[in-house]
Amino acid sequence: MKDSIVRVSITLLDVDPAIWRRIEVPANYTLEGLHDVMQTVMGWADYHLHHFQFGSVIYGAPTPDDREMNDGRKIKLSTGVVDGERVFDYVYDYGDNWCCVVVLEAVAPISAGVVYPRLVEAPGAALPRTLAAHGATANSWRPSPIQSTSATKN
């Protein structure tokens, strides 16, 4: 999988209308690398704690005192694909508890001339950081139709 990409869909739960993204990232990206890309494509600023959850196993950025958290910098997306772990959760901001379902949809060869990671589709707007800071939750916020986007460029 050295010269492969993984197509990933990310769906923010408990919002209406739906907010989701489809991205392509190199298969050798770690979960923390995926976290960085997700922050960008969702319009978030990485101000809060986060983790990925595969069943009962949690990955993220562990602290020395955190014995439950496995190091997400050590797990590559290709490992999830090979091990069959194609659907998992991503939780961001433990106060607001933004939960996304992440699906590793497909593996494909890297296309010459394409820069990865790349955003493939982006319907629905992200929750604006300023609203989140003022107490909006996934259940209370509704984007205006003007904010909806769709991106298909590199």
C-alpha positions in Angstrom: 0.0 0.0 0.0 3.0 2.2 -0.2 1.8 4.0 -3.4 -1.9 3.9 -2.5 -4.5 6.4 -1.3 -7.5 5.8 0.9 -10.8 7.4 0.1 -12.4 8.4 3.4 -15.9 9.7 4.1 -16.6 11.7 7.3 -20.1 12.3 8.5 -20.9 14.6 11.4 -23.7 13.0 13.4 -26.8 14.7 14.8 -26.9 17.7 12.5 -29.6 18.6 9.9 -29.0 19.1 7.1 -26.2 16.5 6.9 -22.6 17.7 7.0 -20.1 15.3 5.5 -16.8 15.2 3.6 -15.1 12.8 1.2 -11.3 13.1 1.1 -8.4 11.1 -0.3 -5.3 10.7 1.8 -2.1 8.6 1.4 -2.5 5.1 2.9 0.6 5.7 5.0 -1.1 8.6 7.0 -1.5 7.9 10.7 -4.7 8.5 12.6 -3.2 11.8 13.9 -2.5 12.8 10.3 -6.1 12.0 9.4 -7.1 14.1 12.4 -5.2 17.1 11.0 -6.9 16.8 7.6 -10.3 16.4 9.2 -9.8 19.6 11.2 -9.1 21.4 8.0 -11.9 20.0 5.9 -14.5 20.4 8.7 -13.5 24.0 9.3 -12.3 23.4 12.8 -9.2 24.8 14.5 -7.9 21.9 16.6 -8.6 23.7 19.9 -10.0 20.7 21.7 -9.2 17.1 22.6 -10.1 14.3 20.3 -10.0 10.6 19.8 -10.7 7.8 17.3 -12.6 4.8 18.6 -12.5 1.3 17.1 -15.0 -0.6 19.2 -13.7 -0.3 22.7 -10.2 0.7 21.6 -9.4 4.4 21.7 -6.6 6.2 19.8 -5.5 9.8 20.1 -2.7 11.9 21.7 -2.1 10.2 25.0 -0.8 12.0 28.1 1.6 10.3 30.5 -1.3 9.7 32.9 -3.7 8.4 30.3 -3.5 4.6 30.2 -6.7 4.1 28.2 -5.6 6.1 25.2 -3.4 4.4 22.5 -1.1 6.5 20.5 -2.8 7.5 17.2 0.6 8.6 15.8 1.6 5.0 15.5 -1.5 3.6 13.6 -1.6 4.0 9.9 -4.8 4.0 7.8 -3.4 1.1 5.8 -3.5 -0.9 9.1 -7.2 -0.3 9.4 -7.8 -1.3 5.9 -5.8 -4.5 6.2 -7.3 -5.4 9.5 -10.9 -4.8 8.2 -11.5 -1.9 10.5 -13.2 0.3 7.9 -15.8 2.1 10.0 -15.0 3.9 13.3 -15.8 7.0 15.3 -14.0 10.3 15.7 -14.9 12.4 18.7 -13.8 16.1 18.8 -14.4 18.6 21.7 -15.4 16.6 24.7 -17.6 19.4 25.9 -19.8 19.6 22.8 -19.0 16.0 21.9 -18.9 16.4 18.1 -19.0 12.8 16.8 -18.2 11.8 13.3 -18.5 8.4 11.6 -15.4 7.7 9.5 -15.6 5.2 6.7 -12.5 3.9 4.8 -14.4 3.5 1.5 -11.7 2.4 -0.9 -8.0 2.0 -1.6 -6.7 3.1 -5.0 -3.3 3.8 -6.6 -1.9 7.3 -6.3 -2.7 9.3 -9.4 0.3 11.0 -11.0 0.1 14.8 -10.7 -2.5 14.8 -7.9 -1.6 16.4 -4.6 -2.7 14.5 -1.5 -4.5 14.8 0.8 -7.3 16.3 -1.2 -11.0 17.1 -0.6 -13.2 15.3 -3.1 -16.7 16.3 -1.9 -18.0 18.7 0.8 -21.7 19.1 1.0 -23.1 20.9 4.0 -21.3 23.6 5.9 -19.0 23.0 8.9 -20.1 24.3 12.3 -18.6 27.7 12.6 -16.0 27.9 15.4 -17.5 31.2 16.7 -21.0 29.6 17.1 -19.4 26.6 18.9 -17.6 28.9 21.2 -20.9 30.6 22.1 -22.6 27.4 23.1 -24.1 26.1 19.8 -24.3 22.4 19.7 -24.7 19.9 16.9 -28.4 19.7 17.6 -29.0 23.4 17.9 -27.2 24.8 14.8 -28.5 24.9 11.3 -26.4 26.2 8.4 -27.9 28.6 5.8 -28.2 27.3 2.3 -25.5 29.8 1.1 -22.9 28.0 3.3 -23.3 24.7 1.5 -20.4 23.8 -0.8 -19.2 21.1 -3.1 -15.6 20.8 -4.0 -14.2 18.5 -6.7 -10.9 20.2 -7.5 -7.5 19.0 -6.3 
